[in-house]
């Protein structure tokens, strides 16, 4: 590191993104991308005519996209803010609402960016251990600001909407940020129905997973108008043109095609069920995922060993070398064909061991 780095950041451990190798022919089941292309309308709006307009700044208010998102969820455009991926929205929220003098709670096993943002913004979070079965106990989250991913990552487990409401009720004077990156793949777990009742609720979502726009980098948040106004204040203090012109168009086209969106969700859910059943038939412990991935461990092989052996077969999955979860693999739900290849490879690996 240079001698100019802020001393507070000397020990910063940055977030490690999923591997993105440039090797052809790989089956990539590691970064939780969608196995399906964006909606057809997205492909239509990303054209030469619009690309020629890249010489112009994008709309800093993201007027059309914000209106499309608001209409989709039945809220006011003043309740929506968009960002360069949901990670940027999360960063804005950590900067806007969390103070070093106040308590901040999030789970010990969760999205890896939360502790990174806490370090970047000089916070001292209270890290709450998940229960032995990897679930979140709402009663553990009281007396402070709260950040939870629901469904959680990398477990895929989700709180019910009623359990999220318990956390909101327990923290009326603090913000509860619910990261719903995977909520489109879940059942009865979104906090969206609670928005009219709770000023202290902020929901962060992404178009990377369920809308097949990971490469476009588009995230958004929905909350009370006053909370969103605070986020907009931070956004305009950082980068008012944070979402580029083509991404704005892609997002608007995606929200316009509800049928395609729902069809992709249905396919992912069906394949998730096939994958879960297939893994359990091979002897894996598989948590009951509500996301577009599964979290699985086998008693006969370590997670690191399975990771390496799958890589030898040109299949990439995600492994976290951390206490309590070091024997688990996080496996993105791919196509049915990719799932068949994965299950066959795992069956062969386990057979060779025996």
C-alpha positions as CSV (number, residue, x, y, z in Angstrom):
1,X,0.0,0.0,0.0
2,X,1.1,3.6,-0.5
3,X,2.1,5.9,2.4
4,X,-0.9,8.1,1.4
5,X,-3.7,5.6,2.3
6,X,-6.0,6.7,5.1
7,X,-4.7,4.9,8.3
8,X,-8.2,3.9,9.1
9,X,-8.3,1.7,6.0
10,X,-4.9,0.0,6.4
11,X,-6.5,-3.2,7.6
12,X,-9.5,-3.1,5.2
13,X,-10.3,-6.4,3.6
14,X,-12.1,-5.7,0.4
15,X,-15.1,-7.7,-0.8
16,X,-14.1,-10.7,-3.0
17,X,-16.4,-10.9,-6.0
18,X,-17.2,-14.2,-7.7
19,X,-14.6,-15.4,-10.1
20,X,-15.1,-14.3,-13.7
21,X,-12.6,-16.3,-15.8
22,X,-12.3,-15.8,-19.5
23,X,-12.0,-19.6,-20.2
24,X,-14.5,-20.8,-22.9
25,X,-16.7,-23.7,-22.2
26,X,-17.0,-23.3,-18.4
27,X,-20.3,-23.9,-16.6
28,X,-20.4,-20.9,-14.3
29,X,-22.5,-21.6,-11.3
30,X,-20.6,-19.3,-8.9
31,X,-21.8,-15.7,-9.2
32,X,-25.6,-16.0,-9.0
33,X,-26.2,-14.6,-12.5
34,X,-29.3,-15.5,-14.4
35,X,-29.0,-18.4,-16.9
36,X,-31.4,-16.6,-19.2
37,X,-31.0,-13.5,-21.3
38,X,-32.7,-10.1,-20.5
39,X,-36.2,-9.5,-21.7
40,X,-36.4,-9.1,-25.5
41,X,-37.3,-5.4,-25.2
42,X,-33.9,-4.8,-23.6
43,X,-32.2,-6.1,-26.7
44,X,-34.3,-3.8,-28.8
45,X,-33.4,-0.6,-26.9
46,X,-29.7,-1.3,-26.8
47,X,-29.1,-0.3,-30.4
48,X,-26.7,1.9,-32.5
49,X,-29.0,4.9,-32.3
50,X,-29.0,4.9,-28.5
51,X,-25.3,4.0,-28.3
52,X,-24.6,7.2,-30.4
53,X,-26.2,9.2,-27.6
54,X,-23.5,8.1,-25.1
55,X,-21.8,11.4,-25.8
56,X,-24.6,12.9,-23.6
57,X,-25.0,12.6,-19.9
58,X,-27.7,10.3,-18.6
59,X,-30.8,11.7,-16.9
60,X,-29.7,12.4,-13.3
61,X,-33.3,11.9,-12.0
62,X,-33.7,8.6,-13.9
63,X,-37.2,9.8,-14.5
64,X,-38.6,7.1,-16.8
65,X,-37.0,4.2,-15.0
66,X,-38.0,5.5,-11.6
67,X,-41.6,5.8,-12.8
68,X,-41.5,2.3,-14.2
69,X,-40.2,0.8,-11.0
70,X,-42.8,2.8,-8.9
71,X,-45.6,1.6,-11.2
72,X,-44.5,-2.0,-10.9
73,X,-44.7,-1.9,-7.1
74,X,-47.6,0.5,-6.7
75,X,-45.6,3.2,-4.9
76,X,-44.8,6.9,-5.6
77,X,-41.7,7.7,-7.7
78,X,-40.5,9.8,-4.7
79,X,-40.2,6.4,-2.9
80,X,-37.6,5.1,-5.4
81,X,-33.9,5.7,-5.9
82,X,-31.7,3.9,-8.4
83,X,-28.0,3.1,-8.4
84,X,-25.1,1.6,-10.2
85,X,-26.0,-1.9,-8.8
86,X,-27.5,-2.5,-5.4
87,X,-24.0,-2.4,-3.9
88,X,-23.9,1.4,-4.6
89,X,-27.3,1.8,-3.0
90,X,-26.1,-0.1,0.0
91,X,-23.0,2.2,0.2
92,X,-25.2,5.3,0.0
93,X,-27.4,3.9,2.8
94,X,-24.4,3.1,5.1
95,X,-23.1,6.6,4.5
96,X,-26.5,8.3,5.0
97,X,-28.0,6.5,8.0
98,X,-25.4,4.7,10.1
99,X,-23.3,6.5,12.7
100,X,-20.3,5.2,14.6
101,X,-22.0,6.3,17.8
102,X,-25.1,4.1,17.1
103,X,-25.6,0.4,17.3
104,X,-25.6,-1.5,13.9
105,X,-26.5,-5.1,13.7
106,X,-26.1,-7.7,11.0
107,X,-25.6,-11.5,10.9
108,X,-22.2,-13.2,11.1
109,X,-22.9,-15.2,8.0
110,X,-24.4,-12.9,5.4
111,X,-23.5,-10.8,2.3
112,X,-19.8,-10.0,2.5
113,X,-20.1,-6.4,1.6
114,X,-21.8,-5.4,4.9
115,X,-18.6,-5.7,7.0
116,X,-16.6,-4.0,4.3
117,X,-18.9,-1.0,4.2
118,X,-18.9,-0.9,8.0
119,X,-15.1,-0.6,7.9
120,X,-15.1,1.9,5.1
121,X,-17.4,4.2,6.9
122,X,-15.8,3.8,10.3
123,X,-18.6,1.8,12.0
124,X,-18.3,-0.7,14.7
125,X,-21.1,-3.2,14.0
126,X,-22.6,-5.8,16.3
127,X,-22.2,-9.0,14.4
128,X,-25.0,-11.4,15.5
129,X,-24.4,-15.2,15.1
130,X,-27.0,-17.1,13.1
131,X,-28.7,-19.9,15.0
132,X,-27.3,-23.4,14.7
133,X,-29.6,-24.1,11.8
134,X,-28.4,-20.9,10.0
135,X,-31.6,-19.1,10.5
136,X,-32.0,-15.5,11.8
137,X,-33.8,-15.0,15.2
138,X,-35.7,-11.7,15.0
139,X,-35.4,-11.2,18.7
140,X,-31.6,-10.8,18.3
141,X,-32.1,-7.6,16.4
142,X,-33.2,-4.9,18.8
143,X,-32.0,-1.5,19.9
144,X,-30.2,-0.3,16.8
145,X,-30.0,0.0,13.1
146,X,-30.4,-3.3,11.3
147,X,-29.1,-4.7,8.0
148,X,-30.4,-8.1,6.9
149,X,-30.4,-9.9,3.5
150,X,-33.7,-11.7,3.0
151,X,-33.3,-14.3,1.6
152,X,-29.9,-14.4,3.3
153,X,-26.7,-15.0,1.4
154,X,-25.1,-17.4,1.1
155,X,-27.6,-19.7,3.0
156,X,-30.7,-18.9,0.8
157,X,-32.9,-19.0,3.9
158,X,-35.5,-16.4,4.4
159,X,-37.5,-14.7,7.2
160,X,-41.3,-14.5,6.7
161,X,-42.7,-11.1,6.2
162,X,-44.2,-11.3,9.7
163,X,-40.8,-11.9,11.2
164,X,-39.4,-8.8,9.4
165,X,-42.3,-6.8,10.9
166,X,-41.1,-8.0,14.4
167,X,-37.7,-6.4,13.7
168,X,-39.3,-3.2,12.5
169,X,-41.6,-3.0,15.6
170,X,-38.6,-3.6,17.9
171,X,-36.6,-0.7,16.3
172,X,-39.0,2.2,15.7
173,X,-36.3,4.8,16.0
174,X,-33.7,3.1,13.9
175,X,-33.5,2.1,10.2
176,X,-34.1,-1.4,9.2
177,X,-32.5,-2.1,5.8
178,X,-33.7,-5.3,4.1
179,X,-31.6,-6.4,1.2
180,X,-33.9,-8.2,-1.1
181,X,-31.5,-9.1,-3.9
182,X,-33.1,-12.6,-4.1
183,X,-36.6,-12.0,-2.9
184,X,-38.1,-12.5,-6.3
185,X,-37.3,-16.2,-6.0
186,X,-38.9,-16.5,-2.6
187,X,-42.4,-17.0,-1.2
188,X,-44.0,-14.7,1.4
189,X,-40.7,-13.2,2.5
190,X,-40.7,-9.7,1.0
191,X,-41.0,-6.6,3.2
192,X,-42.8,-4.7,0.4
193,X,-46.3,-5.1,2.0
194,X,-44.9,-3.4,5.1
195,X,-43.9,-0.2,3.4
196,X,-47.1,1.8,4.1
197,X,-46.8,1.0,7.8
198,X,-43.2,1.6,8.6
199,X,-41.2,4.8,8.0
200,X,-38.0,3.0,9.3
201,X,-38.0,0.4,6.5
202,X,-35.7,0.6,3.5
203,X,-35.8,-2.2,0.9
204,X,-32.8,-2.6,-1.5
205,X,-33.1,-4.6,-4.6
206,X,-31.1,-5.5,-7.7
207,X,-31.8,-6.2,-11.4
208,X,-28.8,-8.5,-11.6
209,X,-30.5,-11.7,-10.6
210,X,-34.2,-12.0,-11.5
211,X,-34.0,-9.5,-14.4
212,X,-30.8,-10.8,-16.0
213,X,-29.0,-7.5,-16.0
214,X,-25.9,-8.2,-13.9
215,X,-23.7,-6.7,-16.5
216,X,-25.8,-3.5,-16.8
217,X,-25.3,-2.7,-13.1
218,X,-28.7,-1.6,-11.9
219,X,-30.0,-1.5,-8.4
220,X,-32.7,0.4,-6.6
221,X,-34.2,1.1,-3.2
222,X,-37.8,1.6,-2.1
223,X,-38.8,3.3,1.2
224,X,-40.6,6.2,2.8
225,X,-40.3,9.5,0.8
226,X,-38.2,11.1,3.5
227,X,-35.7,8.2,3.7
228,X,-35.4,8.1,-0.1
229,X,-34.9,11.9,-0.2
230,X,-31.9,11.4,2.2
231,X,-30.5,8.8,-0.2
232,X,-30.9,11.1,-3.1
233,X,-29.0,13.8,-1.2
234,X,-26.1,11.4,-0.8
235,X,-26.3,10.2,-4.4
236,X,-26.2,13.7,-5.7
237,X,-23.3,14.5,-3.4
238,X,-21.4,11.6,-4.9
239,X,-22.4,11.0,-8.5
240,X,-25.7,12.4,-10.0
241,X,-25.1,10.5,-13.3
242,X,-24.5,7.2,-11.6
243,X,-26.7,5.1,-13.9
244,X,-25.7,5.3,-17.6
245,X,-28.0,5.9,-20.5
246,X,-28.1,2.4,-21.8
247,X,-28.7,0.9,-18.4
248,X,-31.6,3.3,-17.8
249,X,-33.2,2.1,-21.1
250,X,-32.5,-1.6,-20.3
251,X,-34.1,-1.3,-16.8
252,X,-37.2,0.4,-18.2
253,X,-37.6,-2.2,-20.9
254,X,-37.2,-5.0,-18.3
255,X,-39.9,-3.6,-16.0
256,X,-42.2,-3.3,-19.0
257,X,-42.2,-7.0,-19.7
258,X,-43.8,-8.6,-16.7
259,X,-44.6,-11.9,-18.5
260,X,-41.0,-12.6,-19.4
261,X,-39.9,-11.7,-15.9
262,X,-42.4,-14.1,-14.4
263,X,-41.5,-16.9,-16.8
264,X,-37.8,-16.7,-15.9
265,X,-38.6,-16.7,-12.2
266,X,-40.7,-19.8,-12.7
267,X,-38.0,-21.6,-14.6
268,X,-35.4,-20.9,-12.0
269,X,-37.7,-22.1,-9.2
270,X,-38.4,-25.3,-11.0
271,X,-34.7,-26.0,-11.7
272,X,-33.9,-25.1,-8.1
273,X,-36.3,-27.9,-7.0
274,X,-34.6,-30.3,-9.4
275,X,-31.2,-29.4,-8.2
276,X,-32.1,-29.7,-4.5
277,X,-33.7,-33.1,-5.1
278,X,-30.7,-34.3,-7.1
279,X,-28.2,-33.1,-4.5
280,X,-30.1,-34.7,-1.6
281,X,-30.3,-38.0,-3.5
282,X,-26.4,-37.9,-3.6
283,X,-26.3,-37.5,0.2
284,X,-25.9,-33.7,0.4
285,X,-27.4,-31.6,3.1
286,X,-29.2,-28.8,1.2
287,X,-30.7,-25.8,3.0
288,X,-34.3,-24.8,1.9
289,X,-33.3,-22.0,-0.4
290,X,-35.6,-19.1,-1.4
291,X,-33.0,-17.7,-3.7
292,X,-31.5,-18.5,-7.1
293,X,-28.8,-20.6,-5.6
294,X,-28.6,-23.5,-3.1
295,X,-26.2,-24.0,-0.2
296,X,-25.1,-27.6,0.1
297,X,-22.6,-29.8,2.0
298,X,-21.6,-33.4,1.8
299,X,-20.5,-35.5,4.8
300,X,-17.8,-37.4,2.7
301,X,-16.0,-34.4,1.1
302,X,-14.9,-31.0,2.2
303,X,-16.2,-28.0,0.4
304,X,-12.7,-27.0,-0.7
305,X,-12.2,-30.5,-2.2
306,X,-15.4,-30.5,-4.1
307,X,-14.7,-27.0,-5.4
308,X,-11.4,-28.1,-6.8
309,X,-12.7,-31.4,-8.3
310,X,-15.6,-29.6,-10.0
311,X,-13.2,-27.0,-11.4
312,X,-11.2,-29.8,-12.9
313,X,-14.4,-30.7,-14.8
314,X,-14.8,-27.0,-15.9
315,X,-17.6,-26.3,-13.4
316,X,-17.4,-23.3,-11.2
317,X,-19.2,-23.0,-7.9
318,X,-18.6,-20.8,-4.9
319,X,-16.9,-21.8,-1.6
320,X,-16.4,-19.6,1.5
321,X,-13.5,-20.7,3.7
322,X,-15.1,-19.4,6.9
323,X,-16.0,-21.0,10.2
324,X,-19.3,-22.9,10.3
325,X,-19.7,-22.9,6.5
326,X,-16.4,-24.1,5.2
327,X,-17.8,-27.5,4.1
328,X,-20.7,-25.9,2.1
329,X,-20.8,-24.9,-1.6
330,X,-23.0,-22.2,-2.9
331,X,-24.3,-23.3,-6.3
332,X,-26.1,-21.0,-8.6
333,X,-29.2,-22.4,-10.3
334,X,-28.3,-22.7,-14.0
335,X,-30.3,-24.2,-16.9
336,X,-31.6,-27.7,-16.7
337,X,-28.8,-28.9,-18.9
338,X,-26.2,-27.3,-16.7
339,X,-27.8,-28.9,-13.7
340,X,-27.6,-32.3,-15.2
341,X,-23.9,-31.9,-16.0
342,X,-23.3,-30.7,-12.4
343,X,-25.2,-33.6,-10.8
344,X,-23.4,-36.1,-13.0
345,X,-20.0,-34.6,-12.1
346,X,-20.8,-34.8,-8.4
347,X,-22.0,-38.4,-8.7
348,X,-18.8,-39.3,-10.4
349,X,-16.6,-37.5,-7.8
350,X,-18.4,-39.2,-4.9
351,X,-18.2,-42.6,-6.7
352,X,-14.5,-42.3,-7.2
353,X,-14.0,-41.5,-3.6
354,X,-15.8,-44.7,-2.5
